[in-house]
Amino acid sequence: MPATATTRTTRSSRTALRRGLVAAALPLLIGALASCGYGSQAEKDEPQPAGAAGKKLSASEVRIGYFSNLTHATALVGLQEGLIQRELGGTKIKPQAFNAGPSQIEALNGGSLDIGFIGPSPAINGYVKSKGSNLRIVSGSASGGVKLVVNPDKIKSLDDVKGKRIATPQKGNTQDVAFLNWISEKGWTVDPESGKGDVSVVRTDNKVTPDAFKQGSIDGAWVPEPTASKLVSDGGSVLLDETALWPDQKFVITNTIVSQKFLKEHPDVVEAVLAGTVKTNEWINANPDKAKASANAKLEAENGKPLEAKIIDPAWPSIAITDDPLASTLKTQADYAVEAGLIEQPDLTGIYDLRLLNKVLKAAGKPEVPDAGLGAE
């Protein structure tokens, strides 16, 4: 039956209405997608868990930074499960995901971040550049989770790495320093600035590394999880786990740092956050499968999709979650950076303040942890 004028008018009105609704919703959808993109730096309010409401501490909010990375499992799980928020009561968490250590240090030094989860090299660099005035390491978070993954068709032994192109995440970052030190111990030479030498060190963002590996523009990578397991899923082979290079197979990969200004003005808030991280770490270690699922749920919220089982399943057990900052290994990593020519010999005295952490640990019946003589007075 042919459409009448009235029918055409009604359909036209409905179509216009639908278009109007889509147009109105589109900016909201785009904003939502942007906020959960990989490595985004969007700030957002963290939902409070049931029972978290209560009296505010000395600050109405605390801004916490972290990476969307499995080596930041304390932050991922602590936020996802509400374990940190629960300790803060009415003081609200404002979380922020970062792409790299330097930008997080910049935010901390610039006053837009209070507490952060970060690797040892950015923490050292931030402390030294501010002449010891802007941050303190107040807790550990994770150890391990770093591997040298290679193309098995091109590299079959450690000696085969010579002459090859190996990626690290960033010049002077924690993995870059470790790889340069390993190269040096092999008796090979590489210019730390250009990355050229007996091995070509290619500084490549972790988001780009898997594609570069599949395309053959790099022969391997010295990277943290989950990038390492992603490369394995793409045909790579683990040639070396960095834990094998360290005494007791432990080395710091993630610390918890705080702005000295915030620590001085709001010690009760910092103590509450540390109470939350200690409980988070205890829960992670007691419930590894549930914790893995929780971390992946947070990654899905951040990145728009979870990690596949073939990536997260091998990656998760290679990371050790710990309250201990493993301070002696941070000093060793600083020495590696000096030997590589990336930094001058730093004075790290005062980089740690573990008094609140040890207070929390003692109250929980756990052993206190040392600062390797680098504690604040």
C-alpha positions in Angstrom: 0.0 0.0 0.0 1.5 3.4 -0.9 2.4 5.7 2.0 0.0 8.5 2.8 1.2 12.1 3.5 0.3 11.6 7.1 2.3 8.3 7.3 5.3 10.0 5.6 5.2 12.9 8.0 5.1 10.6 11.0 8.0 8.5 9.8 9.9 11.7 9.0 9.3 13.0 12.6 10.4 9.7 14.1 13.6 9.7 12.0 14.4 13.2 13.0 13.9 12.3 16.7 16.2 9.3 16.4 18.9 11.4 14.7 18.6 14.0 17.4 19.0 11.4 20.2 22.0 9.9 18.4 23.6 13.4 18.0 23.0 14.2 21.6 24.5 10.9 22.8 27.5 10.9 20.5 29.7 13.4 22.4 29.0 11.4 25.6 30.0 8.2 23.9 33.1 9.6 22.5 34.1 11.0 25.9 33.4 7.7 27.5 35.6 5.8 25.0 38.4 8.4 25.3 38.4 8.1 29.1 39.1 4.3 29.0 41.6 4.2 26.2 44.9 2.4 26.8 47.2 4.4 29.0 44.8 7.3 29.2 45.5 10.1 31.7 41.9 11.0 32.3 41.0 11.7 35.9 37.8 10.1 37.1 36.0 9.6 40.4 36.4 6.1 41.9 33.1 4.6 43.0 33.0 4.1 46.8 32.5 0.5 47.9 29.6 -0.4 50.2 30.4 0.6 53.8 33.2 3.0 52.7 31.3 6.2 53.6 32.5 7.7 56.8 34.2 10.7 58.3 36.7 12.5 56.0 40.3 12.5 57.1 42.4 15.7 56.9 42.0 15.9 53.1 38.6 15.6 51.3 40.3 13.7 48.4 43.5 12.0 47.5 44.8 11.8 43.9 46.4 8.5 43.1 48.4 7.7 40.0 49.3 4.4 38.4 49.8 2.6 35.1 47.3 0.2 33.4 49.9 -2.5 33.8 50.0 -5.8 35.7 53.1 -4.7 37.6 50.8 -2.1 39.2 48.5 -4.9 40.5 48.3 -3.3 43.9 46.7 -0.2 42.5 44.5 -2.1 40.0 43.1 -4.5 42.5 43.0 -2.1 45.4 40.9 0.3 43.4 38.8 -2.3 41.7 37.9 -4.1 45.0 37.5 -0.8 47.0 40.1 -2.0 49.5 42.0 1.3 49.6 38.9 3.4 49.6 37.5 1.5 52.5 40.4 2.6 54.7 39.9 6.2 53.6 36.3 6.5 54.8 34.9 9.7 53.6 38.1 10.9 51.9 37.5 10.3 48.2 40.0 8.7 45.8 40.6 10.5 42.5 42.6 7.9 40.4 44.6 8.8 37.3 46.2 6.4 34.8 49.5 7.5 33.3 51.4 6.4 30.2 54.9 6.7 31.6 57.0 7.5 34.7 58.2 11.0 33.7 54.7 12.3 33.2 53.6 10.9 36.6 56.7 12.5 38.3 55.8 15.8 36.5 52.2 15.6 37.9 53.5 14.9 41.4 56.0 17.7 41.3 53.4 20.0 39.8 50.9 19.4 42.5 48.3 17.7 40.5 49.0 14.2 42.0 49.5 13.2 45.7 50.4 9.5 45.6 51.7 7.3 42.8 52.7 3.8 41.9 55.9 3.9 39.8 59.1 2.2 38.8 62.4 2.7 40.5 64.2 4.7 37.7 61.5 7.4 37.5 61.5 7.6 41.3 65.2 8.0 41.4 65.3 10.6 38.6 62.4 12.6 40.2 64.1 12.6 43.6 67.5 13.6 42.2 66.2 16.4 39.9 64.3 18.0 42.7 67.4 17.7 44.9 65.5 15.5 47.3 62.6 17.9 47.9 59.6 16.6 46.1 58.9 12.9 46.8 59.4 10.0 49.2 59.1 6.3 48.6 56.7 5.1 51.3 56.1 1.4 50.3 56.9 -1.3 47.9 54.3 -2.9 45.6 55.8 -5.4 43.2 58.9 -7.4 42.2 59.8 -9.1 39.0 57.6 -9.4 35.9 60.3 -8.4 33.4 61.6 -10.7 30.6 63.8 -10.7 27.5 61.5 -12.1 24.8 63.0 -12.8 21.3 62.3 -14.1 17.9 63.4 -17.8 18.2 64.2 -18.0 14.5 66.8 -15.2 14.8 68.0 -15.6 18.4 68.6 -19.0 19.9 71.1 -18.1 22.7 72.0 -15.2 24.9 75.2 -14.6 22.7 73.0 -14.3 19.6 71.6 -11.0 21.0 74.7 -9.3 19.8 74.1 -7.5 16.5 70.3 -7.7 17.0 67.6 -5.0 17.5 66.1 -5.2 21.0 63.4 -2.9 22.2 63.1 -1.3 25.7 60.1 0.9 26.7 62.0 4.2 27.1 65.5 5.7 27.3 66.5 5.6 31.0 63.5 3.7 32.2 63.8 0.8 34.6 64.0 -1.9 31.8 66.3 0.2 29.7 68.8 0.6 32.5 68.6 -3.2 33.3 69.2 -4.1 29.7 72.1 -1.7 29.3 73.7 -3.2 32.4 73.2 -6.7 31.1 74.8 -5.7 27.8 77.8 -4.2 29.6 78.2 -7.4 31.7 78.3 -9.4 28.5 81.3 -7.2 27.5 79.5 -5.4 24.7 79.3 -1.7 24.1 76.2 0.5 23.4 76.0 4.3 23.4 73.3 5.0 26.1 72.0 8.1 24.3 71.6 6.7 20.8 71.2 3.1 21.7 73.7 2.2 18.9 76.5 -0.3 19.4 77.1 -4.0 19.6 73.3 -4.3 20.2 70.8 -1.9 18.8 68.6 -0.7 21.7 65.4 0.5 20.2 63.3 2.7 22.6 59.7 1.7 21.8 56.5 2.3 23.6 55.0 -0.9 25.0 51.8 -0.3 23.1 53.8 -0.3 19.8 56.3 -3.1 20.6 54.0 -6.1 19.7 53.3 -4.7 16.2 57.0 -3.9 15.7 57.9 -7.5 16.8 55.3 -9.1 14.4 56.5 -6.9 11.5 60.1 -7.9 12.2 61.4 -4.4 12.8 62.8 -5.6 16.2 64.2 -9.0 17.0 63.1 -9.0 20.7 62.4 -6.8 23.7 63.3 -6.4 27.4 59.9 -5.6 28.7 57.5 -5.9 31.7 54.3 -7.8 31.8 51.9 -8.1 30.1 53.9 -7.0 27.1 56.3 -9.9 27.5 53.5 -12.5 27.4 51.9 -10.7 24.5 55.1 -11.1 22.5 55.2 -14.8 23.5 51.6 -15.2 22.2 52.8 -13.7 18.9 55.5 -16.4 18.5 58.2 -15.0 20.8 60.3 -17.1 23.2 61.4 -16.1 26.7 65.2 -16.0 26.6 65.8 -14.6 30.0 63.7 -13.7 33.1 65.3 -10.8 34.9 64.6 -12.3 38.3 67.4 -14.8 37.5 69.9 -11.9 37.7 69.1 -10.8 41.2 70.0 -12.2 44.7 67.0 -14.1 46.1 65.4 -13.5 42.7 63.8 -10.2 44.0 64.1 -6.7 42.6 61.8 -3.7 42.9 59.7 -3.1 39.8 57.0 -0.9 41.4 57.1 1.5 44.4 54.5 3.7 46.1 55.6 7.3 46.2 54.1 10.4 47.8 54.5 14.1 47.5 56.5 15.4 50.4 54.1 18.3 50.8 51.1 15.9 50.9 52.9 13.6 53.3 53.7 16.5 55.7 50.2 18.0 55.5 48.1 14.8 55.4 50.0 11.9 57.1 46.7 10.4 58.2 45.6 10.1 54.6 48.9 8.5 53.5 48.7 6.1 56.4 45.1 5.1 55.4 46.2 4.5 51.8 49.1 2.3 53.0 46.7 0.4 55.3 44.7 -0.2 52.1 47.7 -1.3 50.0 48.8 -3.7 52.7 45.4 -5.3 52.9 45.2 -5.3 49.1 48.6 -7.1 48.8 47.6 -9.6 51.5 44.3 -10.3 49.6 46.2 -10.7 46.2 48.6 -13.2 47.7 45.9 -15.2 49.4 43.6 -15.2 46.4 45.7 -15.2 43.2 43.0 -16.3 40.8 40.4 -13.9 42.1 43.0 -11.1 42.2 44.0 -11.9 38.6 40.4 -11.6 37.5 40.0 -8.3 39.5 43.1 -6.8 37.9 41.8 -7.8 34.5 38.4 -6.3 35.2 40.2 -3.0 36.0 42.3 -3.2 32.9 39.1 -3.8 30.9 37.6 -0.6 32.4 40.7 1.3 31.6 41.5 0.0 28.1 38.1 -1.1 26.8 38.9 -4.8 26.8 40.5 -7.3 29.1 43.7 -9.2 28.5 43.2 -12.6 26.9 43.8 -15.7 29.0 46.8 -16.7 26.9 48.5 -13.4 28.0 47.4 -12.8 31.6 47.7 -16.5 32.7 51.5 -16.8 32.2 52.1 -13.1 33.1 50.4 -13.0 36.4 52.5 -15.6 38.4 55.8 -13.9 37.3 55.0 -10.8 39.4 55.6 -11.0 43.1 53.4 -8.6 45.1 55.1 -7.2 48.2 54.9 -4.4 50.8 58.7 -4.4 51.0 60.2 -1.7 48.7 63.4 -3.9 48.4 65.4 -0.8 49.0 68.8 -2.3 48.4 67.8 -3.2 44.9 66.8 0.4 44.1 70.3 1.5 45.1 71.7 -1.2 42.8 69.5 0.0 39.9 70.8 3.6 40.5 74.3 2.3 40.3 73.5 0.6 37.0 72.2 3.9 35.6 75.4 5.6 36.7 77.6 2.9 35.1 75.6 3.2 31.9 76.3 6.9 31.7 72.6 7.9 32.0 72.9 9.8 35.3 75.6 11.1 37.7 76.1 9.4 41.0 73.0 10.4 43.0 72.6 11.0 46.7 69.6 9.0 47.6 69.7 9.6 51.3 66.1 10.4 52.4 64.4 8.9 49.3 62.5 6.5 51.7 60.2 7.2 54.5 58.9 3.9 55.7 57.7 5.0 59.1 54.0 4.9 58.3 54.3 1.7 56.4 56.1 0.0 59.3 53.4 1.4 61.7 50.7 -0.2 59.6 52.7 -3.5 59.3 53.3 -3.6 63.0 49.6 -3.1 63.7 48.8 -5.9 61.3 51.3 -8.3 63.1 53.6 -8.3 60.1 57.4 -7.7 60.1 58.8 -4.3 59.5 60.8 -3.6 56.3 64.2 -1.8 56.0 65.2 1.2 54.0 68.8 0.2 53.3 70.1 3.3 55.2 68.3 5.6 52.7 65.5 6.7 55.0 64.5 10.3 55.9 65.3 11.5 59.3 
